[in-house]
Amino acid sequence: MITTCRLVPERCIACGLCAVYAPDIFDYDEAGIVLFKEEPEANKQFVRVEEITAVKKAAAKCPVRAILLEKEKVR
Ligand code: SF4
């Protein structure tokens, strides 16, 4: 199983919390809406094992559930 993180930017209220908990993963566009730091144009990203704790915490703290974690089977 791998963990992926999916962003729902249309839910984001630009509160800035996710980058407090996972500053290496999340960044914002000019309006403060969440995006992935490494792949700003992507809405889904594989989560590295060493990042899972920080990403889970950011997802849990997001007040509008704009950060979704999903498990996927490796084929
Ligand atoms: S915590 Fe949620 S609402 Fe706040 S900036 Fe991040 S994605 Fe947007």
Residues whose N, C-alpha, C, O or C-beta is under 5 A from the ligand:
A	BS01	SF4	C12 I13 A14 C15 G16 L17 C18 G32 V34 A58 C62 P63 V64 A66
